[in-house]
């Protein structure tokens, strides 16, 4: 049996609830990664925060944030070095896509 590991599969901390959460999204994580990558890529140099991406995709931030971590680990997005305030007033990383546009999250 071949194990698929982070960032190619949702990560967890080994805690039962975290494992359960990772398992529950494993079948759709690749699709969500592609959606997040496409949204960030479409934002161009302006980039996108996790909250902005969640709003653009009409999804919960909790579904998007792990995907940005996975995409960063795959080196498909990177921290632009810029920050924007999110709805709670906190400073948020502005993500930008890296690499060729044809690069696809698995």
C-alpha positions as CSV (number, residue, x, y, z in Angstrom):
1,X,0.0,0.0,0.0
2,X,1.4,3.4,-1.0
3,X,0.9,6.2,1.5
4,X,0.4,9.7,0.1
5,X,1.9,12.2,2.5
6,X,1.7,16.0,3.1
7,X,1.7,18.2,1.1
8,X,0.2,15.9,-1.5
9,X,-2.5,14.8,1.0
10,X,-4.1,16.8,3.8
11,X,-1.8,17.0,6.9
12,X,-2.7,16.3,10.5
13,X,-1.1,16.5,13.9
14,X,-1.6,12.8,14.8
15,X,-4.5,13.8,17.1
16,X,-7.6,11.7,16.4
17,X,-9.8,14.8,15.6
18,X,-7.1,16.1,13.3
19,X,-6.7,12.8,11.6
20,X,-10.4,12.6,11.1
21,X,-10.6,16.0,9.6
22,X,-7.7,15.3,7.2
23,X,-9.3,12.0,6.1
24,X,-12.7,13.8,5.5
25,X,-11.2,16.1,2.9
26,X,-8.6,13.8,1.4
27,X,-10.8,12.9,-1.6
28,X,-11.3,16.6,-2.5
29,X,-8.0,18.2,-1.4
30,X,-6.5,18.1,-4.9
31,X,-9.5,19.8,-6.4
32,X,-9.5,22.5,-3.7
33,X,-5.8,23.0,-4.2
34,X,-6.4,23.6,-7.9
35,X,-9.2,26.0,-7.2
36,X,-7.1,28.0,-4.7
37,X,-4.1,28.0,-7.0
38,X,-6.2,29.2,-9.9
39,X,-7.7,32.1,-7.8
40,X,-4.2,33.2,-6.6
41,X,-2.8,32.9,-10.1
42,X,-5.7,35.0,-11.4
43,X,-4.9,37.7,-8.9
44,X,-1.5,38.1,-10.5
45,X,1.1,40.3,-8.8
46,X,-1.7,41.8,-6.6
47,X,-1.9,38.4,-4.9
48,X,-4.5,37.3,-2.5
49,X,-4.8,36.6,1.3
50,X,-6.4,33.4,2.5
51,X,-9.5,35.3,3.5
52,X,-9.7,37.0,0.1
53,X,-9.4,33.6,-1.6
54,X,-12.1,32.2,0.6
55,X,-14.4,35.1,-0.3
56,X,-13.6,34.7,-4.0
57,X,-14.3,31.0,-3.9
58,X,-17.4,31.4,-1.6
59,X,-15.9,29.0,0.8
60,X,-15.0,28.9,4.5
61,X,-11.5,30.1,5.4
62,X,-11.0,26.9,7.3
63,X,-11.2,25.0,4.0
64,X,-8.8,27.4,2.3
65,X,-6.0,27.9,4.8
66,X,-4.8,24.3,4.8
67,X,-4.7,24.4,1.0
68,X,-2.5,27.5,1.0
69,X,-0.1,25.7,3.4
70,X,0.0,22.7,1.0
71,X,0.5,24.8,-2.0
72,X,3.3,26.7,-0.3
73,X,5.0,23.4,0.6
74,X,4.7,22.3,-3.0
75,X,6.3,25.7,-4.0
76,X,3.4,26.6,-6.2
77,X,2.7,29.8,-4.1
78,X,4.8,32.0,-2.0
79,X,4.6,34.8,0.5
80,X,4.9,38.0,-1.4
81,X,6.3,39.8,1.6
82,X,3.3,42.1,1.7
83,X,0.5,42.1,4.2
84,X,-3.1,43.2,4.1
85,X,-5.6,43.5,6.9
86,X,-8.3,40.8,7.1
87,X,-11.9,41.3,8.3
88,X,-10.7,40.9,12.0
89,X,-8.1,43.7,11.4
90,X,-5.2,41.3,11.7
91,X,-2.3,41.4,9.2
92,X,-2.5,38.6,6.6
93,X,0.0,37.2,4.2
94,X,-0.5,38.1,0.6
95,X,0.1,34.9,-1.5
96,X,1.3,35.0,-5.1
97,X,1.7,32.1,-7.5
98,X,5.1,31.0,-8.6
99,X,6.3,28.9,-11.5
100,X,4.8,28.3,-14.9
101,X,1.0,28.8,-15.3
102,X,0.7,25.2,-16.4
103,X,2.0,23.9,-13.1
104,X,-0.9,22.1,-11.5
105,X,-1.5,20.9,-7.9
106,X,-1.9,17.2,-7.7
